[in-house]
Amino acid sequence: MTTLKTAQHPISNFMPRLIKLRRDLHAAPELSDNEQKTARMITDFFHQFSPDQVICPLGSNGIAFLFDSRRPGPNVVFRCELDAIPIQEENDFTYRSRVPGVSHKCGHDGHMVIMAGFGYLISLNRPEQGRIILLFQPAEETGHGAAAVVEDPKFKNVRADYAFALHNLPGYPLGAVLLKAGTINCASRGMIIRLAGIASHAAWPEEGLSPALPMCDLIKALMKLPSSAVLHISSKNI
């Protein structure tokens, strides 16, 4: 593949369009498996980059943009997400979510715009070998969007030699790109613990069995697990 010649084509010249796209996406979030408008916005934006092939829909509302050198070489996929989450936005800036109870609180609007900026650079620096594939995955938040993409018969045109999942990571210099070999950001695995009590009349409380004290002990014990174990404890699951 060619090296991106950003000095000749600085991304800063394209930044106003990317900022507008990010704000438009942020204002119109859609939940998993409902990303039709989001997909259309991304597809319309990518028309200016003249991809060699657009695969849509892919696994419900997913999209793949292919930039093909038409020469033998590796197929490289870069992936981001389309969906938002069911949380009310409390911000008051002009491009806040216009959808009650739905917002881009997980940053997927930012991920999509990073990929759009990457698409702009690729359109100016086409691959010299193989193909670059930019994949916008649906339903990441519900955990089944990736499976739907892979199971789609059209995915045979997307299969890659290398695949990179995109995510932002606060705490590092602006513009830094971080790579880690192997698995990173593994999906969380839930656990539900149910404690059963015995009801009793208030006149004979000693006949009852309350789960309250064991629940408190359990929460304190879970918090002593190693810091590498990320815990999300909810009383409704205890």
C-alpha positions in Angstrom: 0.0 0.0 0.0 1.1 3.6 -0.5 2.1 5.9 2.3 -0.5 8.6 3.0 0.9 11.9 1.8 -0.7 14.1 4.4 1.8 16.9 3.8 0.5 17.3 0.3 -3.1 17.0 1.3 -3.5 18.2 4.9 -6.6 16.9 6.6 -7.0 20.3 8.1 -8.4 21.6 4.8 -11.2 19.0 5.0 -11.8 19.4 8.8 -14.8 21.8 8.5 -16.8 19.1 6.6 -15.8 16.5 9.1 -16.9 18.7 12.0 -20.3 19.3 10.4 -20.7 15.5 9.7 -19.9 14.7 13.4 -22.4 17.3 14.6 -25.1 16.1 12.2 -24.5 12.5 13.4 -24.5 13.5 17.0 -27.8 15.3 16.7 -29.6 12.3 15.0 -28.6 9.2 16.9 -30.2 5.8 16.2 -30.4 2.7 18.3 -29.0 -0.7 17.3 -30.6 -2.2 14.2 -32.3 1.2 13.5 -29.4 3.0 11.9 -31.0 3.6 8.5 -30.7 7.4 8.5 -27.1 7.2 9.9 -26.2 4.7 7.1 -27.6 7.1 4.5 -25.7 10.0 5.9 -22.4 8.1 5.8 -23.1 6.8 2.3 -24.0 10.2 1.0 -20.8 11.6 2.5 -18.6 8.9 1.0 -19.9 9.6 -2.6 -17.3 12.4 -2.9 -14.5 9.8 -2.3 -15.5 7.7 -5.3 -15.0 4.2 -3.6 -14.6 1.4 -6.1 -17.4 -0.5 -4.5 -20.1 0.1 -1.9 -21.7 -2.9 -0.2 -24.9 -1.9 1.5 -26.8 -3.1 3.4 -24.5 -5.5 5.2 -25.7 -7.3 8.2 -28.9 -5.1 8.5 -27.7 -1.5 8.2 -24.0 -2.0 7.8 -21.9 -0.5 5.0 -18.5 -1.4 3.5 -16.6 1.0 1.2 -13.9 -0.7 -0.9 -10.9 1.0 -2.4 -9.4 -1.4 -4.8 -5.9 -1.2 -6.4 -6.9 -4.0 -8.8 -3.5 -5.5 -8.1 -2.7 -8.6 -6.0 -2.1 -7.7 -2.3 -3.5 -7.8 1.2 -7.1 -6.9 1.9 -7.2 -4.7 5.0 -10.4 -3.9 6.9 -10.9 -0.9 9.2 -14.1 -1.1 11.2 -16.2 1.4 13.3 -19.8 1.4 14.5 -23.1 3.1 13.6 -25.3 2.8 16.6 -26.1 5.0 19.6 -27.3 4.0 23.1 -30.5 4.5 25.1 -29.4 7.4 27.3 -30.9 10.9 27.5 -28.4 13.6 26.6 -28.2 16.4 29.1 -25.9 18.7 27.2 -27.1 22.0 25.9 -25.0 22.7 22.8 -26.7 23.3 19.5 -26.0 19.9 18.1 -27.2 17.9 21.1 -29.4 14.8 20.4 -32.8 15.6 19.0 -34.0 12.1 19.8 -35.5 11.7 23.3 -33.8 9.0 25.3 -31.1 8.3 22.7 -27.6 9.8 22.3 -24.1 9.1 21.1 -22.7 8.7 24.6 -20.3 5.9 23.5 -18.6 8.1 20.9 -19.6 6.2 17.8 -20.3 9.5 16.0 -16.7 10.4 16.6 -15.6 6.9 15.3 -17.6 7.3 12.1 -16.0 10.7 11.5 -12.5 9.5 12.1 -13.2 6.8 9.5 -14.7 9.5 7.1 -11.4 11.4 7.5 -9.5 8.3 6.7 -11.7 7.7 3.6 -10.8 11.2 2.5 -7.1 10.5 2.8 -7.4 7.1 1.0 -9.3 8.8 -1.9 -6.2 11.0 -2.4 -3.7 8.1 -1.8 -5.3 5.0 -3.4 -3.7 1.7 -2.4 -1.0 0.5 -4.8 -1.7 -3.2 -3.9 -4.6 -5.1 -2.5 -7.7 -3.4 -1.1 -8.6 -1.1 1.7 -12.1 -1.7 3.1 -13.8 0.7 5.5 -16.6 -1.1 7.4 -19.4 0.6 9.3 -20.9 -2.0 11.6 -24.5 -1.9 12.9 -25.7 -3.0 16.4 -22.4 -3.0 18.2 -24.0 -2.1 21.5 -26.3 -5.1 21.5 -23.5 -7.5 20.8 -25.0 -9.1 17.7 -24.1 -6.7 14.9 -20.7 -8.2 14.1 -22.3 -11.7 13.8 -24.9 -10.3 11.5 -22.2 -8.8 9.3 -20.2 -12.0 9.1 -23.2 -14.1 8.4 -24.4 -11.9 5.5 -23.6 -13.6 2.2 -22.2 -10.3 0.9 -19.5 -10.5 3.5 -17.5 -12.7 1.2 -16.5 -9.5 -0.6 -15.2 -8.0 2.6 -13.1 -10.9 4.0 -9.7 -9.5 4.9 -6.2 -10.6 5.6 -5.9 -8.0 8.3 -8.7 -6.3 10.3 -8.5 -3.3 12.7 -11.3 -2.3 15.0 -11.4 1.5 15.6 -12.0 3.0 19.0 -11.0 6.2 20.7 -8.8 6.2 23.8 -8.6 9.3 26.0 -5.4 10.2 27.8 -3.0 10.2 24.9 -1.8 13.1 22.7 -4.2 14.4 20.1 -3.7 12.6 16.8 -1.8 9.7 18.3 -2.5 6.2 16.8 -2.0 3.3 19.1 -1.7 -0.3 18.1 -1.6 -3.4 20.3 -0.9 -7.0 19.2 -3.5 -9.5 20.1 -6.9 -9.0 21.7 -7.8 -5.7 23.2 -11.1 -4.2 24.5 -12.7 -7.6 24.9 -16.5 -7.5 25.2 -17.9 -7.6 28.8 -19.4 -10.8 30.0 -22.4 -10.4 32.3 -23.2 -12.3 35.5 -26.4 -12.4 37.4 -26.5 -13.5 41.0 -29.9 -14.1 42.6 -30.5 -14.4 46.3 -33.8 -15.8 47.5 -35.3 -14.8 50.8 -38.2 -16.0 52.9 -41.1 -13.7 53.6 -42.7 -13.4 57.1 -45.3 -11.3 58.8 -44.0 -8.3 60.6 -45.2 -9.8 63.9 -42.7 -12.6 63.5 -39.7 -11.2 61.7 -37.4 -13.9 63.1 -39.3 -16.4 60.8 -38.2 -14.5 57.7 -34.9 -14.7 55.9 -33.7 -11.4 54.3 -31.2 -11.3 51.5 -30.1 -7.8 52.4 -27.1 -8.6 54.6 -25.7 -11.3 52.2 -26.2 -8.8 49.4 -24.1 -6.2 51.2 -21.4 -8.8 52.0 -21.3 -9.9 48.4 -20.9 -6.4 47.1 -18.0 -5.8 49.5 -16.4 -9.1 48.4 -16.7 -8.3 44.7 -15.0 -5.0 45.1 -11.9 -6.7 46.4 -11.4 -8.5 43.1 -8.2 -7.4 41.2 -8.4 -4.0 39.5 -8.1 -5.7 36.1 -11.6 -7.1 36.7 -14.1 -4.3 35.7 -17.2 -4.6 37.8 -20.6 -3.0 37.1 -22.7 -3.9 40.1 -26.5 -3.2 39.9 -28.9 -4.0 42.7 -31.4 -5.3 40.2 -29.0 -8.1 39.4 -28.4 -9.1 43.0 
